[in-house]
């Protein structure tokens, strides 16, 4: 389960990771009111869970509270990457000196937690790995040992920052463990005159942990309220179901076969109406 950015923001604050002043707004009028309580200039961010929202026009700058309202009017109700924008996050636009990247993720194959860091943030990490692989540092962390000073020292040297990053990495690790997350990401982690600030946050939770971890209940309930009746039925049957916009239902036995069938239908001019994987 990928959390909304504002949900990740709340968790980051809970664990003491510094973030920019930011408030959620559900209407343009709310956006105007919250902007009046936040120092200018601003960034207005569409709250969708799809990646790449910035390139899709979902993040826009504003200079005044009235501009914030106008931007909110432009964003709320529109669609980005197949998701309807229902809320925006109004945040203070910080003074950027450098943009960095840092994430922690679980790696089932090595049975470890992997810290990934790069002095080049604010870009797609997969694209960066292709174009400039030497800029990416990967460190495997044994979950039985946890984060140690030698881990954070390597990250600090690679990013070229002071020991502020040690506290950030430890807090991200605690989030990963205590929220049963698959990924905890800051992109970018911004160096400002006031220090390091996490200005864009991403958390992916392991759905299989929801029944056992009370911390995840509120997110699961919020997602359930967003789902259609068909999605709820599929979830109850433990099927993988994704509604689409076409008129041809695709049912398959295994995700690979189902996706290949979707591709064939599209090649023949059809429009898939759903992705339904009933088992591997």
VOPAGU-2260 file (C-alpha; in pm, 1 decimal, decimal comma):
REM VOPAGU-2260
SITE   aa  ch    i         X         Y         Z
SITE  UNK   A    0       0,0       0,0       0,0
SITE  UNK   A    1     148,0     329,2    -112,9
SITE  UNK   A    2      59,5     609,3     128,1
SITE  UNK   A    3     -36,2     959,1      22,7
SITE  UNK   A    4     238,3    1213,4      73,9
SITE  UNK   A    5      49,3    1389,8     352,7
SITE  UNK   A    6      19,5    1057,0     538,7
SITE  UNK   A    7     393,9    1000,2     503,9
SITE  UNK   A    8     447,7    1359,1     622,0
SITE  UNK   A    9     260,5    1286,2     946,2
SITE  UNK   A   10     474,9     978,8    1010,3
SITE  UNK   A   11     797,1    1166,6     937,4
SITE  UNK   A   12     700,6    1435,0    1186,9
SITE  UNK   A   13     617,7    1166,8    1443,5
SITE  UNK   A   14     971,9    1031,1    1409,8
SITE  UNK   A   15    1142,8    1369,3    1428,0
SITE  UNK   A   16    1245,7    1407,7    1063,3
SITE  UNK   A   17    1242,6    1773,7     971,0
SITE  UNK   A   18     991,3    1873,2     702,8
SITE  UNK   A   19     875,3    2202,3     555,6
SITE  UNK   A   20     556,5    2367,4     693,9
SITE  UNK   A   21     269,1    2201,2     505,6
SITE  UNK   A   22    -108,1    2165,2     549,1
SITE  UNK   A   23    -365,7    1955,9     362,7
SITE  UNK   A   24    -655,4    2131,3     186,0
SITE  UNK   A   25    -965,1    1975,5      30,2
SITE  UNK   A   26   -1105,3    2285,2    -142,4
SITE  UNK   A   27    -955,3    2599,5    -301,4
SITE  UNK   A   28   -1102,1    2802,3     -13,5
SITE  UNK   A   29    -926,2    2581,0     239,9
SITE  UNK   A   30    -604,5    2615,7      41,8
SITE  UNK   A   31    -631,8    2995,3      68,0
SITE  UNK   A   32    -686,2    2980,0     444,5
SITE  UNK   A   33    -397,0    2745,6     515,6
SITE  UNK   A   34    -164,6    2943,5     287,7
SITE  UNK   A   35    -225,3    3250,3     502,7
SITE  UNK   A   36     -75,0    3056,9     796,0
SITE  UNK   A   37     232,7    2937,7     604,6
SITE  UNK   A   38     520,1    3169,6     507,9
SITE  UNK   A   39     549,9    3232,3     130,4
SITE  UNK   A   40     653,7    3128,0    -130,2
SITE  UNK   A   41     458,8    2804,5    -176,9
SITE  UNK   A   42     437,3    2470,2    -350,3
SITE  UNK   A   43      92,7    2320,0    -415,0
SITE  UNK   A   44     103,7    1941,2    -450,6
SITE  UNK   A   45    -176,0    1721,5    -582,7
SITE  UNK   A   46    -232,1    1429,9    -347,0
SITE  UNK   A   47    -229,2    1121,7    -566,1
SITE  UNK   A   48     -40,9     801,0    -503,4
SITE  UNK   A   49      89,0     763,6    -857,4
SITE  UNK   A   50     458,3     831,1    -907,4
SITE  UNK   A   51     573,7    1099,5   -1149,7
SITE  UNK   A   52     304,8    1350,5   -1051,5
SITE  UNK   A   53     550,5    1640,1   -1087,9
SITE  UNK   A   54     615,3    1564,1   -1455,3
SITE  UNK   A   55     238,8    1522,3   -1500,6
SITE  UNK   A   56     174,4    1877,5   -1375,0
SITE  UNK   A   57      66,8    1779,9   -1024,7
SITE  UNK   A   58     314,1    2004,2    -839,4
SITE  UNK   A   59     302,8    2378,1    -900,7
SITE  UNK   A   60     462,6    2685,3    -739,5
SITE  UNK   A   61     273,3    2986,9    -607,1
SITE  UNK   A   62     388,1    3319,2    -467,4
SITE  UNK   A   63      84,0    3443,6    -272,9
SITE  UNK   A   64    -217,1    3289,2     -91,8
SITE  UNK   A   65    -441,7    3399,3    -378,6
SITE  UNK   A   66    -215,4    3221,4    -626,6
SITE  UNK   A   67    -234,5    2912,4    -405,4
SITE  UNK   A   68    -613,4    2923,6    -435,3
SITE  UNK   A   69    -592,5    2953,6    -815,0
SITE  UNK   A   70    -353,8    2659,7    -839,8
SITE  UNK   A   71    -577,2    2452,1    -609,9
SITE  UNK   A   72    -871,4    2531,0    -839,3
SITE  UNK   A   73    -665,7    2405,2   -1134,0
SITE  UNK   A   74    -565,2    2081,4    -960,6
SITE  UNK   A   75    -862,3    1966,3    -751,4
SITE  UNK   A   76   -1098,6    1754,2    -958,1
SITE  UNK   A   77    -847,9    1686,8   -1235,9
SITE  UNK   A   78    -698,3    1347,9   -1312,6
SITE  UNK   A   79    -330,7    1259,0   -1281,2
SITE  UNK   A   80    -203,9     916,1   -1385,7
SITE  UNK   A   81    -558,1     776,5   -1363,6
SITE  UNK   A   82    -628,1     918,8   -1015,2
SITE  UNK   A   83    -869,7    1201,5    -940,7
SITE  UNK   A   84    -718,2    1478,7    -729,8
SITE  UNK   A   85    -936,0    1532,8    -423,1
SITE  UNK   A   86    -686,2    1715,1    -201,2
SITE  UNK   A   87    -374,2    1927,7    -227,0
SITE  UNK   A   88     -85,1    1977,8      11,7
SITE  UNK   A   89       3,3    2344,4      52,3
SITE  UNK   A   90     365,4    2375,9     164,4
SITE  UNK   A   91     633,4    2636,4     210,2
SITE  UNK   A   92     883,1    2643,0     -77,3
SITE  UNK   A   93    1223,7    2613,3      85,7
SITE  UNK   A   94    1547,8    2772,4     -30,7
SITE  UNK   A   95    1735,9    2489,4    -202,7
SITE  UNK   A   96    2114,3    2466,5    -200,4
SITE  UNK   A   97    2139,4    2098,4    -300,3
SITE  UNK   A   98    1897,2    1812,9    -366,5
SITE  UNK   A   99    1988,0    1466,9    -238,0
SITE  UNK   A  100    1828,2    1122,5    -246,1
SITE  UNK   A  101    1795,3     867,1      31,9
SITE  UNK   A  102    1577,5     560,1      82,7
SITE  UNK   A  103    1554,9     241,5     283,1
SITE  UNK   A  104    1388,4     -67,7     142,1
SITE  UNK   A  105    1346,1    -433,9     226,9
SITE  UNK   A  106    1524,8    -685,1       5,4
SITE  UNK   A  107    1369,7   -1031,7      37,6
SITE  UNK   A  108    1642,4   -1197,7    -168,5
SITE  UNK   A  109    1930,5   -1091,5      55,3
SITE  UNK   A  110    1705,7   -1089,5     365,6
SITE  UNK   A  111    1833,8    -746,9     453,6
SITE  UNK   A  112    1739,8    -381,8     453,6
SITE  UNK   A  113    1910,6    -176,4     183,2
SITE  UNK   A  114    1996,7     190,1     223,3
SITE  UNK   A  115    2024,4     376,9    -107,8
SITE  UNK   A  116    2176,6     723,9    -126,5
SITE  UNK   A  117    2279,3     965,7    -399,8
SITE  UNK   A  118    2407,1    1326,0    -405,8
SITE  UNK   A  119    2167,4    1378,3    -698,4
SITE  UNK   A  120    1807,9    1403,6    -578,2
SITE  UNK   A  121    1483,3    1526,8    -723,7
SITE  UNK   A  122    1511,2    1289,8   -1021,2
SITE  UNK   A  123    1387,0     940,4   -1100,8
SITE  UNK   A  124    1623,6     703,1    -919,9
SITE  UNK   A  125    1589,6     429,7   -1185,0
SITE  UNK   A  126    1683,7     675,4   -1458,1
SITE  UNK   A  127    1977,3     796,6   -1248,6
SITE  UNK   A  128    2093,6     436,2   -1201,6
SITE  UNK   A  129    2104,9     392,4   -1579,1
SITE  UNK   A  130    2278,6     721,0   -1659,0
SITE  UNK   A  131    2512,3     758,9   -1361,6
SITE  UNK   A  132    2533,2     436,0   -1160,8
SITE  UNK   A  133    2848,6     543,5    -974,4
SITE  UNK   A  134    2648,3     820,7    -805,2
SITE  UNK   A  135    2435,1     566,5    -619,2
SITE  UNK   A  136    2551,6     412,2    -293,5
SITE  UNK   A  137    2388,3      90,8    -168,6
SITE  UNK   A  138    2447,0     -44,7     180,0
SITE  UNK   A  139    2299,0    -368,3     312,5
SITE  UNK   A  140    2187,1    -352,0     675,4
SITE  UNK   A  141    2135,9    -671,1     875,4
SITE  UNK   A  142    1794,5    -633,8    1047,2
SITE  UNK   A  143    1928,0    -828,9    1345,5
SITE  UNK   A  144    2193,5    -561,2    1396,4
SITE  UNK   A  145    2020,6    -244,0    1276,6
SITE  UNK   A  146    2176,4      86,3    1172,4
SITE  UNK   A  147    2531,1     134,6    1299,6
SITE  UNK   A  148    2759,3     442,2    1292,7
SITE  UNK   A  149    2969,9     293,8    1010,6
SITE  UNK   A  150    2654,8     274,4     792,0
SITE  UNK   A  151    2565,5     639,0     843,9
SITE  UNK   A  152    2929,3     749,0     808,6
SITE  UNK   A  153    2943,2     598,7     456,2
SITE  UNK   A  154    2614,1     766,2     364,3
SITE  UNK   A  155    2729,8    1099,2     506,4
SITE  UNK   A  156    3054,8    1091,5     309,6
SITE  UNK   A  157    2879,3     990,2     -11,9
SITE  UNK   A  158    2626,2    1272,9      17,9
SITE  UNK   A  159    2881,8    1526,9     136,8
SITE  UNK   A  160    2676,9    1643,3     435,7
SITE  UNK   A  161    2725,0    1667,4     811,4
SITE  UNK   A  162    2602,1    1430,9    1081,9
SITE  UNK   A  163    2239,2    1551,1    1056,4
SITE  UNK   A  164    2188,6    1264,7     815,5
SITE  UNK   A  165    2261,5    1005,4    1086,5
SITE  UNK   A  166    1945,3    1097,4    1278,3
SITE  UNK   A  167    1742,1    1097,9     955,9
SITE  UNK   A  168    1863,0     749,9     855,1
SITE  UNK   A  169    1792,9     607,9    1201,7
SITE  UNK   A  170    1443,5     757,4    1199,7
SITE  UNK   A  171    1375,0     618,8     850,5
SITE  UNK   A  172    1491,6     277,4     967,7
SITE  UNK   A  173    1255,2     291,7    1267,1
SITE  UNK   A  174     966,1     385,4    1036,3
SITE  UNK   A  175    1050,2      96,4     803,3
SITE  UNK   A  176    1049,4    -153,5    1090,1
SITE  UNK   A  177     762,6     -21,0    1301,8
SITE  UNK   A  178     527,2      41,4    1008,0
SITE  UNK   A  179     620,6    -280,3     824,3
SITE  UNK   A  180     719,9     -71,8     523,8
SITE  UNK   A  181     870,7    -203,3     203,3
SITE  UNK   A  182    1007,4     140,5     116,9
SITE  UNK   A  183    1075,0     466,9     299,5
SITE  UNK   A  184    1203,0     733,0      60,2
SITE  UNK   A  185    1298,4    1100,1      63,5
SITE  UNK   A  186    1335,0    1248,4    -283,8
SITE  UNK   A  187    1457,1    1508,6    -257,5
SITE  UNK   A  188    1624,2    1550,8      77,6
SITE  UNK   A  189    1708,7    1918,1      48,4
SITE  UNK   A  190    2008,2    2098,7     191,5
SITE  UNK   A  191    1897,3    2449,5     294,3
SITE  UNK   A  192    2061,8    2729,9     493,4
SITE  UNK   A  193    1868,7    2590,8     793,4
SITE  UNK   A  194    1986,6    2232,0     742,2
SITE  UNK   A  195    1847,2    1914,9     584,0
SITE  UNK   A  196    1472,4    1904,4     510,8
SITE  UNK   A  197    1268,6    1616,7     369,1
SITE  UNK   A  198    1047,9    1794,6     115,5
SITE  UNK   A  199     901,7    1493,5     -66,5
SITE  UNK   A  200     824,9    1172,0     114,0
SITE  UNK   A  201     716,4     825,3       6,8
SITE  UNK   A  202     620,9     519,8     211,8
SITE  UNK   A  203     501,8     182,7      82,1
SITE  UNK   A  204     352,3     -48,7     344,5
SITE  UNK   A  205     344,4    -428,7     327,5
SITE  UNK   A  206     -27,0    -512,9     303,3
SITE  UNK   A  207      26,5    -853,9     459,9
SITE  UNK   A  208     119,4    -683,5     789,1
SITE  UNK   A  209    -211,0    -492,7     818,7
SITE  UNK   A  210    -393,5    -757,9    1028,7
SITE  UNK   A  211    -104,9    -771,8    1277,3
SITE  UNK   A  212       9,7    -410,7    1311,9
SITE  UNK   A  213    -233,4    -163,5    1477,8
SITE  UNK   A  214     -32,5     129,1    1335,5
SITE  UNK   A  215    -157,7      37,4     987,8
SITE  UNK   A  216    -530,0      14,4    1065,4
SITE  UNK   A  217    -612,2     378,7     991,3
SITE  UNK   A  218    -448,0     362,4     649,5
SITE  UNK   A  219    -623,9      38,0     560,3
SITE  UNK   A  220    -961,5     183,8     660,2
SITE  UNK   A  221    -895,5     500,2     457,6
SITE  UNK   A  222    -807,2     294,5     147,9
SITE  UNK   A  223   -1115,6      76,7     190,6
SITE  UNK   A  224   -1338,0     385,9     181,3
SITE  UNK   A  225   -1186,5     476,6    -158,2
SITE  UNK   A  226   -1247,6     137,3    -321,3
SITE  UNK   A  227   -1535,8      34,9    -543,6
SITE  UNK   A  228   -1769,0    -253,6    -461,0
SITE  UNK   A  229   -1589,9    -470,3    -717,2
SITE  UNK   A  230   -1251,8    -397,8    -558,5
SITE  UNK   A  231   -1383,8    -485,3    -212,0
SITE  UNK   A  232   -1524,6    -816,7    -337,6
SITE  UNK   A  233   -1193,1    -899,7    -506,9
SITE  UNK   A  234   -1003,4    -809,2    -190,5
SITE  UNK   A  235   -1225,1   -1036,7      16,3
SITE  UNK   A  236   -1151,2   -1321,6    -225,9
SITE  UNK   A  237    -779,5   -1234,9    -217,2
SITE  UNK   A  238    -773,6   -1167,3    -590,4
SITE  UNK   A  239    -564,8    -899,2    -758,4
SITE  UNK   A  240    -812,9    -665,6    -928,0
SITE  UNK   A  241    -755,2    -330,6   -1098,0
SITE  UNK   A  242   -1046,8    -145,6   -1262,3
SITE  UNK   A  243    -967,3       4,5   -1601,8
SITE  UNK   A  244   -1156,4     222,2   -1847,8
SITE  UNK   A  245   -1234,3     -18,9   -2126,6
SITE  UNK   A  246   -1519,8    -260,7   -2187,0
SITE  UNK   A  247   -1343,8    -598,8   -2204,4
SITE  UNK   A  248   -1286,1    -785,1   -1877,0
SITE  UNK   A  249    -948,0    -959,5   -1853,6
SITE  UNK   A  250    -932,5   -1262,5   -1622,3
SITE  UNK   A  251    -610,3   -1459,2   -1595,6
SITE  UNK   A  252    -428,4   -1714,4   -1384,4
SITE  UNK   A  253    -111,8   -1532,0   -1286,8
SITE  UNK   A  254     -13,7   -1165,0   -1323,4
SITE  UNK   A  255     219,9   -1223,6   -1619,1
SITE  UNK   A  256     -41,2   -1407,4   -1824,3
SITE  UNK   A  257    -306,7   -1148,6   -1738,0
SITE  UNK   A  258     -83,5    -858,5   -1843,1
SITE  UNK   A  259      17,2   -1035,5   -2165,1
SITE  UNK   A  260    -350,8   -1089,0   -2244,5
SITE  UNK   A  261    -417,6    -718,8   -2186,6
SITE  UNK   A  262    -139,0    -631,8   -2429,7
SITE  UNK   A  263    -283,6    -863,5   -2696,0
SITE  UNK   A  264    -631,4    -716,4   -2654,5
SITE  UNK   A  265    -492,7    -363,4   -2694,3
SITE  UNK   A  266    -287,8    -464,6   -2999,9
SITE  UNK   A  267    -611,8    -582,0   -3162,4
SITE  UNK   A  268    -785,1    -252,6   -3087,0
SITE  UNK   A  269    -968,6    -361,2   -2772,0
SITE  UNK   A  270    -989,9    -170,0   -2444,8
SITE  UNK   A  271    -942,6    -374,2   -2124,1
SITE  UNK   A  272   -1204,2    -297,2   -1860,3
SITE  UNK   A  273   -1028,8    -465,2   -1570,2
SITE  UNK   A  274    -724,4    -663,7   -1464,2
SITE  UNK   A  275    -828,5    -968,4   -1258,5
SITE  UNK   A  276    -561,8   -1216,3   -1153,4
SITE  UNK   A  277    -723,0   -1513,2    -976,7
SITE  UNK   A  278    -401,7   -1681,5    -871,5
SITE  UNK   A  279     -54,3   -1788,4    -977,7
